[in-house]
Amino acid sequence: MFRILLASPALGLAAACSTTPAPEPVSAEAFVAATPAEEVYERSVEIVETPVALPLPGQLKPIGLHARTGDDGAIGQSPESQEADPAGTIAEGRESALIEPSVDGYVNAVQVYPYTEGALYRLYASPGQVSDIALQPGEALVSVSAGDTVRWVVGDTQSGSGAKSRAHVLVKPISAGIGTNLMIATDRRTYHLELESVDAGYMAALSWRYPADEIARLTVRNELAIEREAASIESGLALENLNFDYSLSGDSPDWKPVRVFDDGRQVFIQMPDRITTTDMPPLFVLGAKGEAELVNYRVRGSYYIVDRLFRAAELRLGEKDQTVVRIARTERRTGLAALFGG
């Protein structure tokens, strides 16, 4: 009996401590509309693509040896120089597309070329030596075609297994001083190679790196980073600093906030999950001293994030018969009230 009588005053004390005074009524004219700010996501990597010049027929023609001066003093080209030279054009195009091995491109004994669509890659081979052409891991070999299959031995093999499986094309000349071309077709791309047989100085292996694939991976990485950023409310929130002492009053629409809290710096208004499919009510804020102040806020998922603390705010929807939900900051509860769930 004594325990019951002792507990009753304690419960009464807890109830008294948990009761917070109602906020003073404020006229709607005292509130000022908050300014929504666009959410800016920081990309983990900035992707800058190098512009590629587009060759157009008839532009930037060099002045050849047959240049002549007209009657008006203008320099032009004679009809002989304007005639197309198929052999010269093909030789010039082939020469400009040919990529030779470089010292900087070597990784151990492997010459690593940057892959570019339509480029010609040089491979130097020697009699009695096998040169390895390694494709991208996971790339499936479709066909291999060589211009000279009599004096060049061409074969293929496989290394690794599963996702690390890698196709290899092996070439070997039967004599020095010969050359041919090689075309490799895969399920991802096409390779064009120029093979040349020399007495010494053969290339043991060559492979490629793929800038376009690297850019695609970085793009996916950035998209995932944006999704993770959008799924979180705010980074660096300290749980011990969160304050949930806010009261809601007014109307009870479907978009009425679920909870309101702050971290001492920003106010977070959690809306229902279905708010993203309905009209978002604008926010009107009353300053800490009771006067109207301009405030920025951002919408992240189902949260309104206000960039400063406020005394009171209203969510309003409609023009004439407005639906209004008022948010007011109340006095912090004592530890005893929080302990008993006030």
VENCOR-V89770 format. One record per residue. RES is the residue in three letters. SS is DSSP state (alpha for helix, beta for strand, coil for the rest). PHI is phi in degrees with one decimal (* if undefined). D_LAST is the distance of its C-alpha to the last C-alpha in Angstrom with 1 decimal. Layout:
res=RES ss=SS phi=PHI d_last=D_LAST
res=RES ss=SS phi=PHI d_last=D_LAST
This chain:
res=MET ss=coil phi=* d_last=25.8
res=PHE ss=alpha phi=-65.4 d_last=25.0
res=ARG ss=alpha phi=-64.3 d_last=22.1
res=ILE ss=alpha phi=-65.8 d_last=20.5
res=LEU ss=alpha phi=-66.2 d_last=20.9
res=LEU ss=alpha phi=-73.3 d_last=19.4
res=ALA ss=alpha phi=-72.8 d_last=16.2
res=SER ss=alpha phi=-62.1 d_last=15.6
res=PRO ss=alpha phi=-61.8 d_last=15.3
res=ALA ss=alpha phi=-65.4 d_last=12.9
res=LEU ss=alpha phi=-65.8 d_last=10.5
res=GLY ss=alpha phi=-65.0 d_last=11.3
res=LEU ss=alpha phi=-65.2 d_last=10.8
res=ALA ss=alpha phi=-64.3 d_last=7.3
res=ALA ss=alpha phi=-64.9 d_last=6.6
res=ALA ss=alpha phi=-66.9 d_last=9.0
res=CYS ss=alpha phi=-70.2 d_last=7.7
res=SER ss=alpha phi=-78.6 d_last=4.5
res=THR ss=coil phi=-79.5 d_last=7.3
res=THR ss=coil phi=-110.4 d_last=9.6
res=PRO ss=coil phi=-65.1 d_last=13.2
res=ALA ss=coil phi=-69.7 d_last=14.8
res=PRO ss=coil phi=-66.1 d_last=17.4
res=GLU ss=coil phi=-65.9 d_last=20.9
res=PRO ss=coil phi=-65.7 d_last=23.2
res=VAL ss=coil phi=-126.2 d_last=25.6
res=SER ss=coil phi=-69.4 d_last=28.9
res=ALA ss=alpha phi=-65.1 d_last=29.6
res=GLU ss=alpha phi=-68.9 d_last=32.7
res=ALA ss=alpha phi=-76.8 d_last=30.8
res=PHE ss=coil phi=-87.0 d_last=29.6
res=VAL ss=beta phi=-120.6 d_last=32.1
res=ALA ss=beta phi=-67.0 d_last=32.5
res=ALA ss=coil phi=-74.6 d_last=31.5
res=THR ss=beta phi=-98.1 d_last=34.3
res=PRO ss=beta phi=-70.3 d_last=34.0
res=ALA ss=coil phi=-108.0 d_last=35.6
res=GLU ss=coil phi=-71.3 d_last=37.4
res=GLU ss=coil phi=-74.9 d_last=36.0
res=VAL ss=coil phi=-109.4 d_last=38.7
res=TYR ss=coil phi=-96.1 d_last=38.9
res=GLU ss=coil phi=-88.0 d_last=41.0
res=ARG ss=coil phi=-77.7 d_last=43.6
res=SER ss=coil phi=-69.6 d_last=44.2
res=VAL ss=coil phi=-139.1 d_last=47.9
res=GLU ss=coil phi=-93.0 d_last=50.0
res=ILE ss=coil phi=-99.8 d_last=52.8
res=VAL ss=coil phi=-121.8 d_last=56.0
res=GLU ss=coil phi=-89.3 d_last=58.9
res=THR ss=coil phi=-79.3 d_last=62.4
res=PRO ss=coil phi=-65.8 d_last=64.4
res=VAL ss=coil phi=-110.9 d_last=67.5
res=ALA ss=coil phi=-67.7 d_last=70.6
res=LEU ss=coil phi=-99.5 d_last=72.0
res=PRO ss=coil phi=-72.0 d_last=75.8
res=LEU ss=coil phi=-117.2 d_last=77.5
res=PRO ss=coil phi=-61.0 d_last=81.2
res=GLY ss=coil phi=87.0 d_last=83.4
res=GLN ss=coil phi=-107.8 d_last=81.1
res=LEU ss=coil phi=54.1 d_last=81.8
res=LYS ss=coil phi=-77.6 d_last=85.2
res=PRO ss=coil phi=-71.2 d_last=87.0
res=ILE ss=coil phi=-81.0 d_last=90.4
res=GLY ss=coil phi=-87.2 d_last=92.9
res=LEU ss=coil phi=-70.1 d_last=96.4
res=HIS ss=coil phi=-95.4 d_last=97.9
res=ALA ss=beta phi=-66.5 d_last=96.3
res=ARG ss=beta phi=-134.5 d_last=98.7
res=THR ss=beta phi=-105.5 d_last=98.8
res=GLY ss=coil phi=-79.7 d_last=99.4
res=ASP ss=coil phi=-65.0 d_last=101.6
res=ASP ss=coil phi=-89.5 d_last=98.8
res=GLY ss=coil phi=88.3 d_last=97.9
res=ALA ss=coil phi=-76.6 d_last=94.7
res=ILE ss=beta phi=-93.4 d_last=94.3
res=GLY ss=beta phi=-136.7 d_last=93.8
res=GLN ss=beta phi=-118.1 d_last=94.7
res=SER ss=coil phi=-71.8 d_last=97.9
res=PRO ss=alpha phi=-57.4 d_last=97.9
res=GLU ss=alpha phi=-65.3 d_last=98.7
res=SER ss=alpha phi=-74.8 d_last=95.5
res=GLN ss=alpha phi=-81.0 d_last=93.4
res=GLU ss=coil phi=-70.0 d_last=94.6
res=ALA ss=coil phi=-69.9 d_last=92.0
res=ASP ss=coil phi=-113.1 d_last=92.9
res=PRO ss=alpha phi=-56.7 d_last=91.1
res=ALA ss=alpha phi=-62.5 d_last=92.0
res=GLY ss=alpha phi=-66.3 d_last=90.8
res=THR ss=alpha phi=-62.6 d_last=87.6
res=ILE ss=alpha phi=-64.8 d_last=86.8
res=ALA ss=alpha phi=-64.1 d_last=87.6
res=GLU ss=alpha phi=-66.8 d_last=85.6
res=GLY ss=alpha phi=-64.7 d_last=82.5
res=ARG ss=alpha phi=-66.1 d_last=82.8
res=GLU ss=alpha phi=-66.3 d_last=83.2
res=SER ss=alpha phi=-72.0 d_last=80.2
res=ALA ss=alpha phi=-88.8 d_last=78.0
res=LEU ss=beta phi=-78.8 d_last=79.1
res=ILE ss=beta phi=-111.5 d_last=76.6
res=GLU ss=coil phi=-91.7 d_last=78.3
res=PRO ss=coil phi=-65.5 d_last=76.7
res=SER ss=coil phi=-133.4 d_last=75.4
res=VAL ss=coil phi=-64.3 d_last=74.8
res=ASP ss=coil phi=-67.2 d_last=71.2
res=GLY ss=coil phi=-83.7 d_last=70.6
res=TYR ss=beta phi=-84.0 d_last=71.4
res=VAL ss=beta phi=-119.8 d_last=68.8
res=ASN ss=coil phi=56.9 d_last=70.9
res=ALA ss=coil phi=-100.0 d_last=73.7
res=VAL ss=beta phi=-104.8 d_last=71.9
res=GLN ss=beta phi=-83.9 d_last=72.5
res=VAL ss=beta phi=-105.2 d_last=69.3
res=TYR ss=beta phi=-94.4 d_last=69.9
res=PRO ss=beta phi=-77.3 d_last=67.3
res=TYR ss=coil phi=-76.6 d_last=67.5
res=THR ss=coil phi=-136.1 d_last=68.6
res=GLU ss=coil phi=-60.6 d_last=69.8
res=GLY ss=coil phi=89.1 d_last=73.5
res=ALA ss=coil phi=-79.3 d_last=74.3
res=LEU ss=beta phi=-106.5 d_last=77.2
res=TYR ss=beta phi=-109.0 d_last=76.5
res=ARG ss=beta phi=-83.6 d_last=79.4
res=LEU ss=beta phi=-129.9 d_last=80.0
res=TYR ss=beta phi=-97.2 d_last=82.9
res=ALA ss=beta phi=-125.5 d_last=84.2
res=SER ss=coil phi=-137.0 d_last=87.2
res=PRO ss=coil phi=-61.5 d_last=89.6
res=GLY ss=coil phi=80.7 d_last=88.6
res=GLN ss=coil phi=-123.9 d_last=85.0
res=VAL ss=coil phi=-103.8 d_last=82.0
res=SER ss=beta phi=-106.3 d_last=79.5
res=ASP ss=beta phi=-102.4 d_last=75.9
res=ILE ss=beta phi=-108.3 d_last=74.0
res=ALA ss=beta phi=-95.5 d_last=70.4
res=LEU ss=coil phi=-91.0 d_last=68.2
res=GLN ss=coil phi=-69.4 d_last=64.4
res=PRO ss=coil phi=-55.1 d_last=62.5
res=GLY ss=coil phi=86.0 d_last=61.7
res=GLU ss=coil phi=-83.8 d_last=64.4
res=ALA ss=coil phi=-92.6 d_last=66.8
res=LEU ss=beta phi=-77.9 d_last=70.5
res=VAL ss=beta phi=-102.3 d_last=72.3
res=SER ss=beta phi=-156.5 d_last=75.8
res=VAL ss=beta phi=-132.6 d_last=78.0
res=SER ss=beta phi=-129.3 d_last=81.2
res=ALA ss=beta phi=-117.2 d_last=83.7
res=GLY ss=coil phi=-71.3 d_last=86.7
res=ASP ss=coil phi=-127.1 d_last=89.0
res=THR ss=coil phi=-98.8 d_last=88.5
res=VAL ss=coil phi=-90.8 d_last=91.9
res=ARG ss=coil phi=-95.7 d_last=91.7
res=TRP ss=beta phi=-123.9 d_last=87.9
res=VAL ss=beta phi=-96.6 d_last=86.2
res=VAL ss=beta phi=-124.2 d_last=82.7
res=GLY ss=beta phi=-144.6 d_last=80.3
res=ASP ss=beta phi=-143.2 d_last=76.5
res=THR ss=beta phi=-151.7 d_last=74.2
res=GLN ss=beta phi=-133.8 d_last=70.6
res=SER ss=beta phi=-130.7 d_last=68.4
res=GLY ss=coil phi=73.9 d_last=64.9
res=SER ss=coil phi=-151.5 d_last=63.0
res=GLY ss=alpha phi=63.8 d_last=60.1
res=ALA ss=alpha phi=-67.9 d_last=58.3
res=LYS ss=alpha phi=-94.2 d_last=60.4
res=SER ss=coil phi=-63.7 d_last=63.6
res=ARG ss=beta phi=-138.5 d_last=66.0
res=ALA ss=beta phi=-88.5 d_last=69.4
res=HIS ss=beta phi=-129.4 d_last=72.4
res=VAL ss=beta phi=-110.0 d_last=75.7
res=LEU ss=beta phi=-109.6 d_last=78.6
res=VAL ss=beta phi=-128.6 d_last=81.7
res=LYS ss=beta phi=-154.5 d_last=85.0
res=PRO ss=beta phi=-84.5 d_last=88.3
res=ILE ss=coil phi=-94.5 d_last=91.7
res=SER ss=coil phi=-156.0 d_last=93.4
res=ALA ss=coil phi=-87.8 d_last=92.7
res=GLY ss=coil phi=78.9 d_last=93.3
res=ILE ss=coil phi=-119.3 d_last=91.9
res=GLY ss=beta phi=-150.2 d_last=88.8
res=THR ss=beta phi=-161.7 d_last=86.9
res=ASN ss=beta phi=-117.7 d_last=83.6
res=LEU ss=beta phi=-138.7 d_last=80.7
res=MET ss=beta phi=-120.2 d_last=78.1
res=ILE ss=beta phi=-116.9 d_last=75.0
res=ALA ss=beta phi=-109.2 d_last=72.9
res=THR ss=beta phi=-127.7 d_last=69.4
res=ASP ss=coil phi=-78.5 d_last=66.5
res=ARG ss=coil phi=-118.3 d_last=64.9
res=ARG ss=coil phi=-162.3 d_last=67.7
res=THR ss=beta phi=-123.8 d_last=71.4
res=TYR ss=beta phi=-113.8 d_last=73.1
res=HIS ss=beta phi=-122.6 d_last=76.6
res=LEU ss=beta phi=-125.9 d_last=78.4
res=GLU ss=beta phi=-108.2 d_last=81.8
res=LEU ss=beta phi=-99.7 d_last=83.5
res=GLU ss=beta phi=-136.7 d_last=86.2
res=SER ss=beta phi=-95.6 d_last=88.2
res=VAL ss=coil phi=-127.1 d_last=89.3
res=ASP ss=coil phi=-66.9 d_last=91.3
res=ALA ss=coil phi=-145.5 d_last=88.5
res=GLY ss=coil phi=83.8 d_last=85.0
res=TYR ss=coil phi=-71.6 d_last=83.3
res=MET ss=coil phi=-95.6 d_last=79.5
res=ALA ss=coil phi=-68.2 d_last=78.0
res=ALA ss=beta phi=-159.4 d_last=74.9
res=LEU ss=beta phi=-142.8 d_last=73.0
res=SER ss=beta phi=-150.4 d_last=69.6
res=TRP ss=beta phi=-132.9 d_last=67.4
res=ARG ss=beta phi=-111.2 d_last=64.0
res=TYR ss=coil phi=-125.4 d_last=62.3
res=PRO ss=alpha phi=-58.4 d_last=60.7
res=ALA ss=alpha phi=-64.2 d_last=59.8
res=ASP ss=alpha phi=-67.1 d_last=57.8
res=GLU ss=alpha phi=-64.6 d_last=56.1
res=ILE ss=alpha phi=-64.8 d_last=55.0
res=ALA ss=alpha phi=-63.7 d_last=53.7
res=ARG ss=alpha phi=-65.9 d_last=51.7
res=LEU ss=alpha phi=-65.8 d_last=50.2
res=THR ss=alpha phi=-64.0 d_last=49.4
res=VAL ss=alpha phi=-63.5 d_last=47.5
res=ARG ss=alpha phi=-60.8 d_last=45.7
res=ASN ss=alpha phi=-64.8 d_last=44.6
res=GLU ss=alpha phi=-63.2 d_last=43.4
res=LEU ss=alpha phi=-65.4 d_last=41.3
res=ALA ss=alpha phi=-63.9 d_last=39.9
res=ILE ss=alpha phi=-66.2 d_last=39.0
res=GLU ss=alpha phi=-64.4 d_last=37.2
res=ARG ss=alpha phi=-64.6 d_last=35.2
res=GLU ss=alpha phi=-67.1 d_last=34.3
res=ALA ss=alpha phi=-70.6 d_last=33.3
res=ALA ss=alpha phi=-75.5 d_last=31.1
res=SER ss=coil phi=-96.3 d_last=28.9
res=ILE ss=coil phi=-73.1 d_last=26.6
res=GLU ss=coil phi=-160.1 d_last=27.7
res=SER ss=coil phi=-83.4 d_last=29.3
res=GLY ss=coil phi=82.1 d_last=28.1
res=LEU ss=coil phi=-74.2 d_last=24.3
res=ALA ss=coil phi=-96.8 d_last=22.7
res=LEU ss=alpha phi=-62.0 d_last=19.4
res=GLU ss=alpha phi=-70.4 d_last=18.4
res=ASN ss=alpha phi=-98.2 d_last=18.9
res=LEU ss=coil phi=-73.5 d_last=16.7
res=ASN ss=beta phi=-123.0 d_last=14.3
res=PHE ss=coil phi=-103.5 d_last=12.1
res=ASP ss=coil phi=-82.6 d_last=10.9
res=TYR ss=beta phi=-133.0 d_last=13.1
res=SER ss=beta phi=-114.2 d_last=13.0
res=LEU ss=beta phi=-116.0 d_last=15.7
res=SER ss=beta phi=-144.9 d_last=17.9
res=GLY ss=beta phi=97.6 d_last=21.4
res=ASP ss=coil phi=-74.8 d_last=23.3
res=SER ss=coil phi=-126.5 d_last=22.3
res=PRO ss=coil phi=-75.8 d_last=25.2
res=ASP ss=coil phi=-65.2 d_last=25.7
res=TRP ss=coil phi=-93.7 d_last=25.3
res=LYS ss=coil phi=-59.9 d_last=21.8
res=PRO ss=coil phi=-57.6 d_last=20.0
res=VAL ss=coil phi=-78.2 d_last=17.8
res=ARG ss=beta phi=-159.4 d_last=15.7
res=VAL ss=beta phi=-134.5 d_last=16.4
res=PHE ss=beta phi=-154.4 d_last=16.3
res=ASP ss=beta phi=-137.9 d_last=18.7
res=ASP ss=coil phi=-113.5 d_last=20.4
res=GLY ss=coil phi=88.4 d_last=21.4
res=ARG ss=coil phi=-131.8 d_last=24.6
res=GLN ss=coil phi=-130.6 d_last=24.1
res=VAL ss=beta phi=-109.5 d_last=21.7
res=PHE ss=beta phi=-114.7 d_last=21.4
res=ILE ss=beta phi=-109.5 d_last=21.0
res=GLN ss=beta phi=-88.9 d_last=21.0
res=MET ss=coil phi=-95.5 d_last=23.0
res=PRO ss=coil phi=-60.9 d_last=23.7
res=ASP ss=alpha phi=-60.4 d_last=26.5
res=ARG ss=alpha phi=-79.3 d_last=29.0
res=ILE ss=alpha phi=-65.0 d_last=28.8
res=THR ss=alpha phi=-68.2 d_last=31.8
res=THR ss=alpha phi=-100.8 d_last=34.0
res=THR ss=coil phi=-123.7 d_last=33.2
res=ASP ss=coil phi=-70.3 d_last=33.5
res=MET ss=coil phi=-86.1 d_last=31.2
res=PRO ss=coil phi=-69.4 d_last=29.9
res=PRO ss=beta phi=-69.8 d_last=30.7
res=LEU ss=beta phi=-108.1 d_last=28.2
res=PHE ss=beta phi=-120.4 d_last=28.5
res=VAL ss=beta phi=-122.5 d_last=26.9
res=LEU ss=beta phi=-108.2 d_last=26.6
res=GLY ss=coil phi=-64.9 d_last=27.4
res=ALA ss=coil phi=-64.4 d_last=25.3
res=LYS ss=coil phi=-98.3 d_last=27.5
res=GLY ss=coil phi=93.5 d_last=27.5
res=GLU ss=coil phi=-103.6 d_last=30.8
res=ALA ss=coil phi=-71.9 d_last=31.7
res=GLU ss=coil phi=-136.8 d_last=32.1
res=LEU ss=coil phi=-73.7 d_last=33.5
res=VAL ss=coil phi=-137.2 d_last=31.2
res=ASN ss=beta phi=-98.1 d_last=32.1
res=TYR ss=beta phi=-143.8 d_last=30.0
res=ARG ss=beta phi=-125.2 d_last=31.0
res=VAL ss=beta phi=-109.8 d_last=30.3
res=ARG ss=beta phi=-125.9 d_last=30.1
res=GLY ss=coil phi=64.8 d_last=29.8
res=SER ss=coil phi=-101.6 d_last=26.8
res=TYR ss=beta phi=-113.3 d_last=25.2
res=TYR ss=beta phi=-93.7 d_last=25.9
res=ILE ss=beta phi=-113.7 d_last=26.2
res=VAL ss=beta phi=-93.2 d_last=26.3
res=ASP ss=coil phi=-80.2 d_last=28.4
res=ARG ss=coil phi=-162.0 d_last=26.6
res=LEU ss=coil phi=-79.4 d_last=23.3
res=PHE ss=coil phi=-141.3 d_last=23.1
res=ARG ss=coil phi=-79.3 d_last=21.5
res=ALA ss=beta phi=-153.9 d_last=21.5
res=ALA ss=beta phi=-151.0 d_last=23.3
res=GLU ss=beta phi=-135.0 d_last=24.5
res=LEU ss=beta phi=-102.1 d_last=25.8
res=ARG ss=beta phi=-124.4 d_last=28.8
res=LEU ss=beta phi=-137.9 d_last=31.3
res=GLY ss=coil phi=111.4 d_last=34.5
res=GLU ss=coil phi=-113.7 d_last=36.9
res=LYS ss=coil phi=-83.2 d_last=37.4
res=ASP ss=coil phi=-92.5 d_last=34.6
res=GLN ss=coil phi=-74.5 d_last=31.9
res=THR ss=beta phi=-94.7 d_last=28.7
res=VAL ss=beta phi=-124.9 d_last=26.1
res=VAL ss=beta phi=-121.8 d_last=22.5
res=ARG ss=beta phi=-97.3 d_last=21.0
res=ILE ss=beta phi=-116.0 d_last=18.7
res=ALA ss=beta phi=-133.0 d_last=17.3
res=ARG ss=beta phi=-82.9 d_last=15.8
res=THR ss=coil phi=-103.5 d_last=13.1
res=GLU ss=coil phi=-69.5 d_last=12.7
res=ARG ss=coil phi=-63.2 d_last=11.3
res=ARG ss=coil phi=-76.4 d_last=8.1
res=THR ss=coil phi=-73.4 d_last=9.4
res=GLY ss=alpha phi=-61.2 d_last=9.9
res=LEU ss=alpha phi=-66.7 d_last=8.6
res=ALA ss=alpha phi=-68.0 d_last=5.0
res=ALA ss=alpha phi=-66.2 d_last=5.6
res=LEU ss=alpha phi=-66.3 d_last=7.6
res=PHE ss=coil phi=-92.1 d_last=5.8
res=GLY ss=coil phi=77.3 d_last=3.8
res=GLY ss=coil phi=-73.0 d_last=0.0
